[in-house]
């Protein structure tokens, strides 16, 4: 078969899943398009999963099992593939984030990962371990991924990053002053960079705040828009520019209502601290 990519199942759990899916499809003599029709998706989607470019979701795996008549084989393998502390959809989002030319993000409750210090990230992960939500290995995975994401955007031509933080991100003293003080200083450093803007959405915005959950809008090099949003249990990556347009409009409206960067940096969380270095 022309241009048939060889798969390395040792490359990643997603690659192992993709190899298994291809083998089952080949055994039945089906093309990617035919399997896609039976599953209600496109052959392009099948190709992306088979080659490991798109990690399988549980919904995808369940649909594949039904189409292929494999019981729950792929579902069980998918659950093993997702055996990490990362939300479904997040690994693929990170790949696109590392290529984006513009990143617009809004966060609630905690400082967003791209702006976190290692100590702040570790404090959040430690809290999740203490609650029994994740293991220590999964906590280490989270902290390591944040470092990799930050390194990916620290390239010779970095993306433009526009960050709007709900006031709750700054009022929540993660890790106490020993962690929070350097984190606030990190936000000041971020605001001074030539390729960034930092705004605070104050509590006073009330009903004028358009988002209740974190959201990110990516602009890729070809100007395609993607959006990523999270609930408590999963992440959702939307690759359609058309559906991203109203989210981008809402983001612009939020920026108008939020404090300016100057006013955001000048906020006094503690006397002489948050405003230090703002002049």
C-alpha positions in Angstrom: 0.0 0.0 0.0 1.4 3.4 -1.0 2.4 5.7 1.8 1.5 3.3 4.5 3.2 4.4 7.7 5.0 1.8 9.7 3.9 1.8 13.3 6.1 1.4 16.3 4.0 0.0 19.2 6.7 0.8 21.7 6.6 4.5 20.8 3.6 5.2 23.1 0.4 3.7 24.4 -1.5 5.5 21.6 0.8 3.9 19.1 0.0 0.5 20.5 -3.7 1.2 20.3 -3.3 2.4 16.7 -1.4 -0.8 15.7 -4.1 -3.0 17.3 -6.9 -1.0 15.5 -5.1 -1.3 12.1 -4.5 -5.1 12.6 -8.2 -5.7 13.4 -9.2 -3.6 10.4 -6.8 -5.3 8.0 -8.0 -8.7 9.2 -11.5 -7.8 7.9 -10.2 -6.3 4.7 -11.7 -2.9 5.4 -10.4 0.4 4.3 -10.1 3.3 6.8 -13.1 4.9 5.1 -15.2 1.8 5.4 -14.4 1.4 9.1 -15.1 5.1 9.5 -18.6 4.7 7.9 -19.4 1.9 10.3 -18.3 4.0 13.3 -19.9 7.2 12.2 -16.6 9.1 11.7 -14.2 9.8 8.8 -11.4 7.7 7.4 -9.1 10.6 8.2 -10.0 10.2 11.9 -9.3 6.5 11.7 -5.9 7.3 10.1 -5.0 9.8 12.8 -5.8 7.2 15.6 -4.0 4.4 13.8 -0.8 6.4 13.4 -0.9 7.7 16.9 -1.4 11.3 15.9 -4.7 11.4 17.8 -5.2 9.5 21.1 -8.3 7.4 21.2 -11.2 8.4 23.4 -13.3 5.9 25.3 -16.2 6.8 23.0 -14.1 6.0 19.9 -12.9 2.7 21.4 -16.4 1.6 22.3 -17.6 2.4 18.8 -14.7 0.6 17.2 -15.4 -2.5 19.4 -19.0 -2.5 18.2 -18.1 -2.0 14.5 -15.4 -4.7 14.6 -17.2 -7.1 16.9 -14.4 -7.3 19.4 -16.4 -7.1 22.6 -14.6 -4.7 24.9 -11.0 -5.3 23.8 -10.3 -1.8 22.4 -12.2 -0.2 25.3 -10.0 -1.9 27.8 -6.9 -1.1 25.9 -8.0 2.5 25.6 -8.5 2.7 29.4 -4.9 1.4 29.8 -3.8 4.0 27.2 -5.4 6.8 29.3 -3.8 5.5 32.5 -2.5 8.9 33.4 -3.5 12.0 35.4 -4.1 14.0 32.1 -7.7 14.7 31.1 -9.0 13.2 27.9 -8.2 15.5 25.0 -5.4 17.3 26.8 -2.4 15.6 25.3 -3.6 16.5 21.8 -4.2 20.0 22.8 -0.7 20.3 24.1 0.7 19.3 20.7 -1.2 22.1 19.0 -0.4 24.6 21.8 3.3 24.0 21.1 2.8 25.1 17.5 0.4 28.0 18.0 1.3 31.5 17.0 -1.3 33.1 19.3 -2.6 31.7 22.6 -5.6 33.3 24.3 -6.3 31.8 27.7 -8.8 32.4 30.6 -8.4 30.6 33.9 -10.5 30.4 37.1 -9.2 29.5 40.6 -5.6 28.7 39.8 -2.8 30.3 37.8 -2.7 28.7 34.3 0.0 26.1 33.7 2.0 28.2 31.2 2.4 30.8 33.9 3.1 28.6 36.9 6.4 28.3 38.8 7.6 24.8 39.5 6.9 25.2 43.2 3.3 26.3 42.5 2.7 23.4 40.1 4.2 21.0 42.7 2.0 22.4 45.4 -1.2 21.8 43.3 0.0 18.3 42.4 0.8 17.5 46.0 -2.7 18.6 47.1 -4.2 16.2 44.5 -2.1 13.3 45.9 -3.1 14.1 49.5 -6.8 14.0 48.4 -6.2 10.6 46.8 -7.2 11.9 43.3 -3.9 10.9 41.7 -0.7 9.0 42.5 2.7 10.5 43.1 3.8 9.2 39.7 0.8 11.0 38.1 1.7 14.1 40.1 5.2 14.0 38.7 3.8 13.6 35.2 1.7 16.7 35.6 4.6 18.9 36.9 6.9 17.5 34.2 4.4 18.3 31.4 4.0 21.9 32.6 7.8 22.3 32.3 7.7 20.8 28.8 4.8 23.1 27.7 6.6 26.2 28.9 9.8 25.1 27.1 7.8 24.5 23.9 6.6 28.1 23.7 10.0 29.6 24.7 11.2 29.3 21.1 13.1 31.9 19.0 9.8 33.2 17.6 7.4 32.7 20.6 3.7 32.9 20.3 1.7 35.9 21.4 0.1 35.0 24.7 -3.0 36.9 26.0 -3.9 35.8 29.5 -7.0 36.8 31.4 -7.1 35.5 35.0 -10.2 35.5 37.1 -9.4 37.4 40.4 -9.8 34.0 42.2 -6.5 32.9 40.7 -4.7 35.6 42.7 -6.7 35.4 45.9 -6.2 31.7 46.4 -2.9 31.3 48.4 -1.7 28.0 46.9 1.3 26.7 49.0 1.3 29.7 51.4 3.4 32.8 51.0 6.6 30.8 50.3 5.0 29.5 47.1 2.6 32.4 46.3 5.1 35.2 46.6 7.4 33.9 43.8 4.4 33.0 41.7 3.1 36.5 41.9 6.5 37.8 40.9 6.4 35.4 38.0 3.2 37.0 36.8 4.8 40.4 37.0 7.7 39.0 34.8 5.2 37.6 32.4 3.4 41.0 32.1 6.7 42.7 31.1 7.4 40.4 28.2 7.0 41.8 24.7 4.8 39.0 23.5 2.3 38.9 26.3 -0.6 40.7 27.9 -1.9 40.0 31.4 -5.4 41.1 32.6 -7.4 40.3 35.7 -11.2 39.7 35.5 -12.3 41.2 38.9 -15.1 39.8 40.9 -17.0 43.0 40.2 -17.5 41.8 36.6 -20.2 39.6 38.0 -22.7 38.6 35.3 -20.6 40.3 32.6 -18.0 37.5 32.8 -18.7 35.3 29.7 -17.0 32.1 30.9 -17.6 30.0 34.0 -14.9 27.5 33.2 -11.3 27.8 31.8 -11.0 28.2 28.1 -8.2 28.5 25.6 -8.2 29.7 22.0 -5.3 28.8 19.8 -4.4 30.3 16.5 -2.2 28.0 14.4 0.4 29.0 11.8 -2.2 28.6 9.0 -4.6 30.9 11.0 -6.9 28.0 11.9 -8.6 28.5 15.3 -9.0 25.8 17.9 -10.6 26.0 21.3 -10.0 23.9 24.4 -12.2 23.8 27.5 -12.2 21.6 30.6 -14.8 20.3 33.0 -13.8 18.4 36.2 -13.6 15.1 34.3 -12.5 15.8 30.8 -11.1 18.2 28.3 -12.7 19.0 24.9 -10.6 20.1 21.9 -12.7 21.7 19.1 -10.8 21.9 15.8 -13.5 23.8 13.9 -12.7 27.4 13.3 -16.4 28.1 12.7 -17.4 27.0 16.1 -14.4 28.8 17.7 -15.5 32.2 16.3 -18.2 32.9 18.9 -15.8 31.9 21.7 -13.2 34.3 20.3 -15.8 37.0 20.2 -16.8 36.4 23.9 -13.1 36.4 24.8 -12.7 39.9 23.2 -15.7 41.1 25.1 -14.2 39.8 28.3 -11.0 41.7 27.6 -12.9 44.9 27.3 -14.6 44.4 30.6 -11.5 43.1 32.4 -9.0 45.4 34.1 -6.2 46.8 31.9 -2.8 45.3 32.2 -1.6 48.4 34.1 -4.6 48.2 36.6 -4.2 44.4 36.9 -0.5 44.6 37.8 -1.3 47.4 40.3 -3.8 45.3 42.3 -2.9 45.1 45.9 -3.3 41.5 47.1 -1.1 42.3 50.0 0.4 45.8 50.8 3.4 46.4 48.7 3.5 42.9 47.2 1.4 42.5 44.1 2.0 46.1 43.1 5.7 45.9 43.6 7.6 46.4 40.3 4.6 47.7 38.5 6.0 51.1 37.8 
